[in-house]
Amino acid sequence: MRTLLTICGLSLLACWPFPGDAQEESLVLYFSFDKEVADEIKDLSVHQNNGKISGKPKWDKGQIGKALEFDGGDDQVVVPTSESLDIKSAITMMAWVNPGKNLLEDWRTIIGKSPTNVLGQATFAYNLRTDKSGTYRFSLNMGGWQKVVGPNAEIGKWTHVANTYDGKTMVLYLNGDSVGDIAAKGKINVIPDPVGIGNVVDAGGAGKNEYWAGLLDEVKIWNRALSLKEVKEQMNFSQQDILAVRPKNKLTTIWGQLKQKK
């Protein structure tokens, strides 16, 4: 029976439908934070947008596997600019977050391609963050600042935060449920600046940093708007589930599915 299943699995490889392949190409950044490293976080998407650790963030237990803890002072992960991160028409950002006790001391960025200029005015593209009151905010620059404001963050509690923009509507999600949306349209601003995880990455030093305070896990960016169903699926996925849709793992995926159906 095992031999027969293996033969069937190999023969199915050429024709098995993989809806995850399109998602894989549109997934432009994925940090699982499951491997403790000292300097560089490997991007698990096909785009290889690896990030450089700055400061001294600590490794801790995450929502899935491990997570990175940011101190709110100078910890961040800097992702160099790339064509795949110059997102224009649609976007999804998400992460598991566990805010620290010092969250409310300042504005805090979860994911941001949004440095500040010498006047302190945001010349940003996209941003997911909390304000000084702890309120979640999803912001885009489309010829002007457009934002969705959600509820306040819960200190010390894991929360899945996500946002989408499909060219018509900006939506903010907490734990798989929509908590705010606005009608919006336009192209997202393209800027030649890095993406910051845990900060807005004010590389020039002219503006104001927004260092995250607390834990971050399973950070992802897509260049398309995920549906509500997909947002919920991502929230419930483990790392193994997500990696299973990668092209190089097709045979492993098939074999696992076949074994489940024995």
NORKAZI-V144929 format. One record per helix or strand of 3 or more residues. SS is the DSSP state (A for helix, B for strand). FROM is the first residue (numbers start at 0). TO is the last residue. Records with the same first field share a line. If there is no record, write none. Layout:
BEGIN
SS->FROM-TO  FROM-TO
END
This chain:
BEGIN
A->1-11  19-25  82-84  102-104  227-235  238-242  246-259
B->26-30  50-53  57-60  65-70  75-78  90-98  107-112  125-129  134-140  144-151  157-164  168-173  176-182  194-196  212-221
END
